[in-house]
Amino acid sequence: MSAVVSQPQSEPGYPPGWLVGQLPVGMRDDDLLVRFVTIFERVATTLRAGADGIEHAADISVAPPGMLRFLGSWLGRDLVAPEQPIAEARELVAALGAALPLRGTAWALQTLLSAVVGGPVRVEDGGGVFREGQAPPAPGLVRVVTGSTGHLRRHEFEALVRDEVPAHLQIEVVVEEQPAAARVPSAGEEKA
């Protein structure tokens, strides 16, 4: 009686010999050639396993941080910081994608800035869609009111707003200070 011994596979889905099996029948009898091709088979199995998940590379729910930064830049903004928590980075790239088709609108600006600051942002503008001759006089100003600028410095935040607002409009960015009771003291400050 002979026992059946199963050999462990080096990578799931690729049985040993998948590349050697591609050799013409006469070459499979040459032991040296089979061992030589087996070396390439082991290397190719690793490469093949990496390529199998390529359809998930652009899925922001599973993409690694480096890919999220690339996707953000591909959508037109280098807003994802390397030290940014992964959940915030995913939310930011999702907001970039959602805002892109409606770029230049108050909704798109609010969506993008809310993701940048990680909280509510109020966008006030006098724009809209009106019948010919019925448009009210527009002040030509877009006012952004926020509690913080997120991971961006103030001038970077203002530059982002400037890039997203139509060129003929002026911008005003208001960063409201947190109330003293809600503010958490830093390590060097004492509680009152």
Secondary structure, 3 states (H helix, E strand, C coil): CCCCCCCCCCECCECCCCCHHHCCHHHHHCHHHHHHHHHHHHHHHHHHHHHHCHHHCCCCCCCCHHHHHHHHHHCCCCCCCCCCCHHHHHHHHHHHHHHHHHCCCHHHHHHHHHHHHCCCEEEEECCCCCCCCCCCCCCCEEEEEECCCCCCCHHHHHHHHHHHCCCCCEEEEEECCCCCCCCCCCCCCCCC
